[in-house]
Amino acid sequence: MAAVSVFPSSRELGPALARIVTEAAAEAAHGEGGRFSLGLSGGSLVELLARELPPALSAAPAAADPARWLVAFCDERLVPPEHPESTCGAYRAQLLPRLPPPGPRVLSVTPGLGPAAAARDYGEQLRGAFPGQEVPVFDLLVLGVGPDGHTCSLFPGHPLLQEQDEIVAALKDSPKPPAARVTLTLPVLNAARSVLVVAAGASKAPVLKRILEGKEEPPLPAALVRPRSGRLRWLLDEAAAAELSIPTEKHSGV
Ligand SMILES: O=C1O[C@H](COP(=O)(O)O)[C@@H](O)[C@H](O)[C@H]1O
């Protein structure tokens, strides 16, 4: 069963998330190659990470230096980078300038391509960044979850949930706008060394009960995230966790 940590609000959840990221970065720095590969989702996570990661880094050991990081995005909406819905654009505006220079190496979806070409190109970038790995093994993926149970751009009932061959897939029919997107596939999510799923707010409470306690068939997309490493942790605020009856780890603060 996944570990579920519950914080009073995102004021306490945010620093805990940032601390987990910096600790994972420092740990990876001692591993082979010294690189920390981090996959980031978009949506509400951008603001949370932009607020919490820079101060956490200033208190972190030198080994957590973002210059050692490879950052990629777990999904992307196919809009121009300056569009408010662009995940990469949001991170470039809100988080990346606040990291100590020179900052991480960032892989992003090439703007201006159609969905299939964008997915192919992004898949090639990832393969180049993870040489010798059939499926890229990220040190850490930070995922969000929507009120419908989607994670990345993997939506309930969508055929992409069956994708086993591609590491990045395209969709033109996302039920949540914008419709055209690319997303990491489940084989990549489940190959990661460690996965965090972050959810805050009362709008997520009903779906979290379904994901974490329901035995739904077919499972919702976020319930299909089961990394083979076994290192899966959910970080929730109390509002999001309000309907859960499984045991959770309660945190009062940082
Ligand atoms: O559309 C998306 O939604 C999910 C969840 O977003 P949130 O704002 O409810 O946290 C996000 O993780 C994903 O990256 C994004 O493209």
PDBQT file of the ligand as one rigid body, heavy atoms in Angstrom, charges set to zero:
ROOT
HETATM    1  O1  LIG A 301      -3.957  19.087 -16.795  1.00  0.00    +0.000 OA
HETATM    2  C1  LIG A 301      -3.216  18.770 -15.892  1.00  0.00    +0.000 C 
HETATM    3  O2  LIG A 301      -3.736  18.457 -14.666  1.00  0.00    +0.000 OA
HETATM    4  C2  LIG A 301      -2.992  17.748 -13.667  1.00  0.00    +0.000 C 
HETATM    5  C3  LIG A 301      -3.607  18.111 -12.325  1.00  0.00    +0.000 C 
HETATM    6  O3  LIG A 301      -3.527  19.522 -12.190  1.00  0.00    +0.000 OA
HETATM    7  P1  LIG A 301      -3.965  20.285 -10.843  1.00  0.00    +0.000 P 
HETATM    8  O4  LIG A 301      -3.948  21.751 -11.232  1.00  0.00    +0.000 OA
HETATM    9  O5  LIG A 301      -5.321  19.782 -10.481  1.00  0.00    +0.000 OA
HETATM   10  O6  LIG A 301      -2.927  19.969  -9.816  1.00  0.00    +0.000 OA
HETATM   11  C4  LIG A 301      -1.512  18.068 -13.751  1.00  0.00    +0.000 C 
HETATM   12  O7  LIG A 301      -0.794  17.238 -12.862  1.00  0.00    +0.000 OA
HETATM   13  C5  LIG A 301      -1.028  17.880 -15.192  1.00  0.00    +0.000 C 
HETATM   14  O8  LIG A 301       0.353  18.105 -15.286  1.00  0.00    +0.000 OA
HETATM   15  C6  LIG A 301      -1.763  18.871 -16.051  1.00  0.00    +0.000 C 
HETATM   16  O9  LIG A 301      -1.390  18.863 -17.410  1.00  0.00    +0.000 OA
ENDROOT
TORSDOF 0
